[in-house]
């Protein structure tokens, strides 16, 4: 191995083993990056709560916004009518 190749290899090793700012920060004061992560988590929680992403909704596979859409209401009535017909099939209508 020549001097030039050795110097290139050593330069590469110095680059690969260089200190990272985040790891130095964790070693010097571990509370700062952990508190920053918790602050970021709380900020994201507040943003998602403010945007209404964590609103409880009625069960189902659709968003809350489309519950009052006329097409959705018609589909719900159609589905309920089919369920009622299936449940009462063969039963005298006057006896129900």
C-alpha positions in Angstrom: 0.0 0.0 0.0 1.4 3.3 -1.1 1.5 6.5 0.9 -1.2 8.0 -1.3 -3.6 5.1 -0.8 -2.8 5.1 2.9 -3.6 8.9 3.2 -6.9 8.4 1.3 -7.9 5.5 3.6 -7.0 7.6 6.7 -9.0 10.5 5.4 -12.0 8.3 4.8 -11.7 6.8 8.3 -11.7 10.3 9.8 -14.8 11.2 7.9 -16.6 8.0 9.0 -15.6 8.4 12.7 -16.4 12.1 12.9 -18.5 13.2 15.8 -22.1 13.9 15.1 -23.7 16.9 16.8 -26.7 14.9 18.0 -24.6 12.2 19.6 -22.4 14.8 21.3 -25.6 16.6 22.6 -26.9 13.3 24.0 -23.6 12.6 25.7 -23.1 16.2 27.0 -26.7 16.8 28.3 -29.2 14.0 27.6 -32.1 15.9 29.0 -32.1 18.6 26.2 -32.7 16.3 23.2 -35.2 14.2 25.1 -37.1 17.2 26.2 -37.0 18.6 22.7 -38.5 15.3 21.4 -41.3 15.5 24.0 -42.0 19.1 23.1 -42.2 18.1 19.4 -44.6 15.3 20.3 -46.8 17.7 22.3 -46.7 20.2 19.5 -47.8 17.5 17.0 -50.5 16.4 19.4 -51.8 19.9 19.7 -51.8 20.4 15.9 -53.7 17.2 15.3 -56.2 18.0 18.1 -56.7 21.5 16.7 -57.3 20.2 13.2 -59.9 17.7 14.5 -58.0 14.5 13.6 -58.7 13.0 17.0 -62.5 13.7 17.0 -64.5 10.6 18.1 -66.6 9.4 15.3 -69.4 7.0 14.9 -68.3 3.5 14.0 -67.9 2.6 10.4 -65.5 2.8 7.6 -66.2 6.4 6.5 -65.3 9.8 7.6 -67.6 11.9 9.8 -67.9 14.6 7.1 -69.9 12.4 4.7 -72.5 11.1 7.2 -74.9 13.9 6.1 -74.2 13.6 2.4 -77.5 12.9 0.5 -75.9 10.0 -1.4 -74.7 8.5 1.9 -78.1 8.9 3.5 -79.8 7.2 0.5 -77.4 4.3 0.7 -78.0 4.0 4.5 -81.7 3.9 4.0 -81.3 1.3 1.2 -79.1 -0.8 3.4 -81.5 -0.6 6.3 -84.4 -1.5 4.1 -82.6 -4.5 2.8 -81.7 -5.6 6.3 -85.3 -5.2 7.4 -86.6 -7.1 4.4 -84.1 -9.9 5.0 -85.1 -10.0 8.7 -88.8 -10.1 8.1 -88.8 -12.3 5.0 -91.7 -14.8 5.2 -93.4 -12.9 8.1 -96.8 -11.5 7.7 -96.6 -7.7 7.5 -99.7 -7.2 9.7 -98.3 -9.4 12.5 -95.1 -7.3 12.8 
